[in-house]
Amino acid sequence: MTKIHGMLTVDALSDLVDAHEVETVVLGFTDHFGRLMGKRIDAEFFIQEIASAGTHACDYLLTTNMEMDPVRGYSFANWEHGYGDFHLVPDLDTLRLATWLDKTAMVLCDVKDEKTHDYIAVAPRSIVRKQLDTAAQSGYQVMAASELEYYAYEDSYRKAAEKEYNHLQPLGWYIEDYHMLQGTRQEKFTAEARRHLKYSGVPIENSKGEWGHGQHELNVRYADGLTMADRHIVFKQCLKELAERLGMSVSFMAKPTPDATAGSSSHIHLSLWANDANAFVGDTKLGPVEGSDVFRWFLGGWMAHVPEVMVFYAPTVNSYKRYIDFSWAPTRIAWSYDNRTAGFRVVGHGSSLRIECRIPGADCNPYLAYAAALASGLDGIQNKIEPPPIFEGNIYEAQTLPRVPYTLEHAVDLFAASDFTKRVFGADVVDHYTHFYRTEVSAFHKWVTDWERKRYFEQI
């Protein structure tokens, strides 16, 4: 068993506080965008009070836009209800050192109702918990991994903002995919990231250059579904704050610039386990793959419901700029074995057999993306949904295959109209997130872009 460095118990934290090695505990949860929200708690006060009692935050945080404006039209929280509090309950299984910060620990929280103590249904971590519970009730443990890509720049976040995010200097100036020399140039950042993640409870596998200028991938070890989603959140927070400290910036935008041929993805690897064994293992032939009925029905359901839950894989207007043929991003809904043109790439064999979904972007909220994947796959098992035949060859050229939705506007309409999403997530969750994504679409349509000015200012 791999030792997980940096994970803490309250007693271990207390010892570190007594030794003056930890002074602050970052206590956080994610909003819909996947941004970490919360408070910094004095470490002694955390041990004495917050670890057992939790704390509170304003419920408007699950109704805001990117600019933190309270958005009208939500039933969950609004001006009419006065924007009260919800309860932040530390999940002490997530208590860890945050070594990239000075004398700091971190803990992630569940969001609960102050009166009923139930999970807030629209909170992202609550949504994935519901699907993990559904899997557990069927006897399955979910094992998962996120493969996150990002672009790194020499410019600080402040300098990037001053330049309006134009003409930033990437860490690399030619495609560095697997390229060791170019990767070495990134080590001033990547080596620090690997080290801090490893000693902050996020075990590392490897890092490598990717297919864009200054684009990199840093992979962490797989874990159970909730632990992996939490690691995904810690990963992004660590890299952003480390970049801030080093006077650099990193971006998890799906498509940071028009000339970035390769967008940044968050490939999701999933398998179901039962009785300490991979439930995908079996002897039924499915193309070149041998797997169980659980495997093929999970694959069938996951594929079948992509259009309806696409907003949880691709949550921003920018997300959809990534889905371009011959760009390494999947554009069509098909599966294959070890084929990177497929939206669903089956890999491994025996106990390592798993499904890699290449559709989510690096801008996804992992709690929502994992919830969408699990709800879809579990529905496939329940209803014995058969996957389509395996596709072999270049899927980019298979024009007859169904395509992923083209825009956020299209995807949110499919999400809102779906009986499936209402059944598995709840009508209140669907209504809430429909309003959230339509608010984002509306904000985009009001904006005058650089592209419009360059195209129309003189010529129209």
Long-range contacts (C-beta under 8 A, 24 or more apart in sequence): 2-203, 2-221, 4-201, 4-203, 5-198, 5-199, 5-200, 5-201, 5-203, 6-96, 6-97, 6-99, 6-198, 6-199, 6-200, 6-201, 6-202, 7-95, 7-96, 7-201, 8-95, 8-96, 8-97, 8-105, 9-92, 9-95, 10-47, 10-51, 10-92, 10-95, 13-43, 13-46, 13-47, 13-95, 13-105, 14-47, 16-43, 16-105, 17-43, 17-44, 17-47, 20-103, 21-103, 22-97, 22-103, 22-104, 22-105, 23-103, 23-104, 24-101, 24-103, 24-104, 24-105, 25-50, 25-104, 25-105, 25-106, 25-107, 26-98, 26-101, 26-104, 26-105, 26-106, 26-107, 27-55, 27-88, 27-90, 27-106, 27-107, 27-109, 28-106, 28-107, 28-108, 28-109, 28-237, 29-57, 29-88, 29-108, 29-109, 29-110, 29-111, 29-123, 29-125, 30-124, 30-125, 30-233, 30-365, 30-367, 31-61, 31-62, 31-64, 31-124, 32-62, 32-124, 32-315, 32-365, 32-368, 32-433, 32-436, 33-66, 33-315, 33-365, 34-124, 34-233, 34-236, 34-363, 34-364, 34-365, 34-366, 34-367, 34-368, 36-233, 36-237, 37-61, 38-88, 38-109, 39-88, 43-105, 46-107, 50-90, 51-90, 51-92, 54-87, 54-88, 54-89, 54-90, 54-109, 54-112, 55-87, 55-88, 56-85, 56-86, 56-87, 56-88, 56-114, 57-85, 57-86, 57-88, 58-83, 58-84, 58-85, 59-83, 59-84, 59-85, 59-86, 62-86, 62-111, 62-120, 62-122, 62-123, 62-432, 65-439, 65-440, 65-443, 66-440, 66-443, 71-435, 71-436, 71-439, 73-435, 73-439, 74-432, 74-435, 75-428, 75-431, 75-432, 76-120, 76-122, 76-428, 76-432, 84-114, 85-114, 86-111, 86-112, 86-113, 86-114, 86-120, 87-111, 87-112, 87-113, 87-114, 87-117, 88-112, 91-230, 93-227, 94-201, 94-230, 96-200, 96-201, 96-234, 97-199, 97-200, 97-201, 98-200, 98-234, 98-238, 99-195, 99-196, 99-199, 99-200, 100-192, 100-196, 100-200, 100-238, 100-241, 100-242, 100-245, 101-241, 106-200, 106-234, 108-230, 108-233, 108-234, 121-426, 121-428, 121-429, 122-428, 122-429, 122-432, 122-433, 124-365, 124-367, 124-368, 124-371, 125-229, 125-367, 127-367, 127-368, 127-371, 127-425, 127-429, 128-225, 128-226, 128-229, 128-366, 128-367, 128-368, 128-370, 128-371, 128-374, 129-226, 130-371, 130-425, 131-370, 131-371, 131-374, 131-375, 131-378, 131-424, 132-225, 132-226, 132-374, 134-374, 134-375, 134-378, 135-225, 135-272, 135-374, 135-378, 138-378, 138-381, 139-274, 140-272, 140-273, 140-274, 140-279, 141-224, 141-272, 141-273, 141-274, 142-224, 142-225, 142-270, 142-271, 142-272, 142-273, 142-370, 142-374, 143-222, 143-223, 143-224, 143-225, 143-270, 143-271, 143-272, 143-273, 143-354, 144-222, 144-223, 144-224, 144-225, 144-228, 144-229, 144-268, 144-269, 144-270, 144-271, 144-370, 145-219, 145-220, 145-221, 145-222, 145-223, 145-228, 145-268, 145-269, 146-220, 146-228, 146-229, 146-231, 146-232, 146-235, 146-266, 146-267, 146-268, 146-269, 146-366, 147-217, 147-219, 147-265, 147-266, 147-267, 147-268, 147-269, 148-217, 148-218, 148-219, 148-232, 148-235, 148-236, 148-252, 148-264, 148-265, 148-266, 148-362, 149-210, 149-215, 149-216, 149-217, 149-264, 149-265, 149-266, 149-362, 150-215, 150-216, 150-217, 150-239, 150-250, 150-251, 150-252, 150-264, 150-362, 151-212, 151-213, 151-214, 151-215, 151-216, 151-250, 151-251, 151-253, 151-256, 151-260, 151-264, 152-186, 152-189, 152-190, 152-214, 152-215, 152-216, 152-243, 152-248, 152-249, 152-250, 153-214, 153-248, 153-249, 153-250, 153-251, 154-248, 155-248, 155-249, 156-244, 156-247, 156-248, 156-249, 157-243, 157-244, 157-249, 159-249, 160-249, 166-450, 168-249, 170-212, 170-213, 170-214, 170-215, 171-214, 171-216, 171-248, 172-209, 172-213, 172-214, 172-215, 173-213, 173-214, 174-213, 175-211, 175-212, 175-213, 176-209, 176-210, 176-213, 176-214, 176-215, 176-216, 177-208, 177-209, 177-210, 177-211, 178-208, 178-209, 179-209, 182-209, 183-207, 183-208, 183-209, 183-216, 186-214, 186-216, 188-246, 189-242, 189-243, 189-246, 189-248, 189-250, 190-216, 190-218, 192-242, 192-246, 193-218, 193-238, 193-239, 193-242, 194-218, 196-238, 196-242, 197-234, 197-235, 197-238, 200-234, 200-238, 201-231, 201-234, 202-231, 202-234, 202-235, 202-238, 210-262, 210-264, 211-261, 211-262, 211-328, 212-260, 212-261, 212-262, 212-264, 213-260, 215-260, 215-262, 215-264, 222-269, 225-270, 225-370, 225-374, 228-366, 228-370, 229-366, 229-367, 229-370, 232-266, 232-366, 233-366, 252-362, 252-363, 253-318, 253-362, 253-363, 254-314, 254-316, 254-318, 254-319, 254-320, 254-321, 254-322, 254-361, 254-362, 254-363, 255-318, 255-319, 255-321, 255-322, 261-324, 261-327, 262-327, 262-328, 262-329, 263-321, 263-322, 263-324, 263-327, 263-329, 263-361, 263-362, 264-322, 264-361, 264-362, 264-363, 265-322, 265-328, 265-329, 265-358, 265-360, 265-361, 265-362, 266-360, 266-361, 266-362, 266-363, 266-364, 266-366, 266-369, 267-356, 267-357, 267-358, 267-360, 268-356, 268-357, 268-360, 268-369, 268-370, 268-373, 269-347, 269-354, 269-355, 269-356, 270-354, 270-355, 270-357, 270-373, 270-374, 270-377, 271-353, 271-354, 271-355, 272-298, 272-377, 277-351, 278-350, 278-351, 278-352, 278-353, 280-353, 280-354, 280-355, 281-350, 281-351, 281-353, 286-387, 286-390, 287-336, 287-337, 287-389, 287-390, 287-392, 288-337, 288-390, 289-337, 289-346, 289-349, 289-353, 289-390, 290-349, 291-353, 293-384, 294-381, 295-353, 295-355, 296-386, 296-387, 297-380, 297-381, 297-383, 297-384, 297-385, 297-386, 298-355, 298-377, 298-378, 298-380, 298-381, 299-335, 299-344, 299-346, 299-355, 299-377, 299-380, 299-387, 300-380, 300-384, 300-385, 300-386, 300-387, 301-376, 301-377, 301-378, 301-379, 301-380, 301-381, 301-382, 301-383, 301-385, 302-344, 302-355, 302-357, 302-373, 302-376, 302-377, 302-380, 303-333, 303-335, 303-343, 303-344, 303-376, 303-387, 303-388, 304-376, 304-380, 304-385, 305-372, 305-375, 305-376, 305-379, 305-420, 306-333, 306-343, 306-359, 306-376, 306-404, 307-333, 307-402, 307-404, 307-405, 307-411, 307-414, 308-414, 308-415, 308-418, 308-420, 308-421, 309-372, 309-375, 309-376, 309-415, 309-418, 309-421, 310-359, 310-404, 310-405, 310-411, 310-414, 310-415, 311-408, 311-411, 311-412, 311-415, 311-433, 311-437, 312-364, 312-365, 312-368, 312-369, 312-371, 312-372, 313-357, 313-359, 313-360, 313-361, 313-364, 313-369, 313-372, 314-359, 314-360, 314-361, 314-363, 314-364, 314-404, 314-405, 314-408, 314-411, 315-363, 315-364, 315-365, 315-368, 315-408, 315-437, 315-440, 316-363, 316-408, 316-440, 317-407, 317-408, 317-440, 317-441, 317-444, 318-363, 319-361, 319-363, 319-364, 319-408, 320-405, 320-406, 320-407, 320-408, 320-411, 322-361, 323-404, 323-406, 325-396, 326-396, 329-358, 330-358, 330-359, 330-395, 330-404, 331-395, 331-396, 331-403, 331-404, 332-395, 332-396, 332-398, 332-401, 332-402, 332-403, 332-404, 333-401, 333-402, 333-403, 333-404, 334-388, 334-391, 334-395, 334-398, 334-401, 335-387, 335-388, 335-390, 335-391, 336-390, 336-391, 336-392, 336-395, 337-390, 339-391, 339-392, 339-395, 341-394, 341-395, 341-396, 342-391, 342-395, 343-395, 343-404, 359-404, 371-425, 375-420, 375-424, 375-425, 379-420, 379-424, 408-437, 408-440, 408-441, 408-444, 409-441, 411-437, 412-437, 412-438, 412-441
